[in-house]
Amino acid sequence: MSLSRKKLLALGIALITSFGILTAGCGGDTKKDDSKKATASDGIQKIKDRGVLKVGVKVDVPKFGFKDPKTGKIEGFEIDLSKAIAKKILGDENKIDLTGVVAKTRGPLLDSGEIDLCIATFTITDERKQTYNMTTPYYEDPVGFLVKKDSGIKSLKDLDGKTIAVPQGATTRKGVQAAADKASIKVNFIEFPTYSECKTALSAGRADAYAMDTSNLLGYRDDATELLPDKIAPQLYGAATKKDNKALFDLVEKTFDDMKKSGEMDKLLKKWDLK
């Protein structure tokens, strides 16, 4: 073999060896990255390490999530669902940290990681499913209208030209507008951050009606108000997690499914007079 051929052969071997080392190095980094991603997406282990499940819930919706001003205790159907998840993960339903949310803050609190899970009358929509993991529905509720008994308003048609109070960030406004368009009437909207503020606006005369999911309105009905017979835009409630928290989502989905099959879900609905 000539000297020049020997040099070329040696150079080729050196290049192949170097390439192999570099490839092996890249492969090792990929495995490490995959490991990091897997760890980052395992929300269940994170909750176990922390020792508490963080859930966003409503604190102003009677029967679903309501904070008793006298005791400071938050109770309701969705609170019981949250406890069931905590027990599944941590073996104790009391290992739970509840954060009060409103329609406008549910998403941001999930995005920031301040809560692991949101069970807060969160209506399932195609748009929201693009951003969050949302479970199959655990409750269905149409939108209704709360009005003063002496207002003369007896049906959706009577809301023509009227002002309707709706919560900020909720799907209610879209549903009411669609119903108004179908009925060929014109309505105006006034939005508030919380349900209680919507009810206050109705009581104070700033709004002619308060539109929201019917079961929520029942908690705000009093001697001076009544529900119209019209029911529109059925709302399907689901629990939500961040997209990268698939492990937690799968656990919640299975827990709810098991509760439906065993009859436990129905028992809770009856307990809170929602069925």
Order of alpha helices (4+ residues) and beta strands (2+ residues): alpha-alpha-beta-beta-beta-beta-alpha-beta-alpha-beta-alpha-beta-beta-beta-alpha-beta-alpha-beta-alpha-beta-beta-beta-alpha-alpha
